């Protein structure tokens, strides 16, 4: 990666699991950007934006957006709905949702500790990590 590439130390992640994911990407020298684009999803009758979606990561070499979710099933369903809507409106966009179990398996595979509050427990912006407002 070049000097212009982000590093986990220079990014204000919303959730610790995002920082862990970025560290894995860095270890394998996979270029990434964090929340690089917001996709409008729904508008009112006057054309005012009502809903948008900003995937967590973009992997330019794979042309792939990644959304991590370590939240409750109810909130995961909301993410699935947003991703389906994104795919309807932007069929050229490639996106993958990694849920809590996907993330925990990945953490285990790479010998990282997923049990120390990194998965769904702490929101670095002061919330509970429950995804309210996402």
HELIX and SHEET records of a PDB file:
HELIX    1   1 UNK A    8  UNK A   10  5                                   3    
HELIX    2   2 UNK A   16  UNK A   27  1                                  12    
HELIX    3   3 UNK A   73  UNK A   89  1                                  17    
HELIX    4   4 UNK A  100  UNK A  109  1                                  10    
SHEET    1   A 4 UNK A  33  UNK A  34  0                                        
SHEET    2   A 4 UNK A  57  UNK A  59 -1                                        
SHEET    3   A 4 UNK A  64  UNK A  68 -1                                        
SHEET    4   A 4 UNK A  95  UNK A  98  1                                        
SHEET    1   B 2 UNK A  39  UNK A  43  0                                        
SHEET    2   B 2 UNK A  49  UNK A  53 -1                                        
END                                                                             
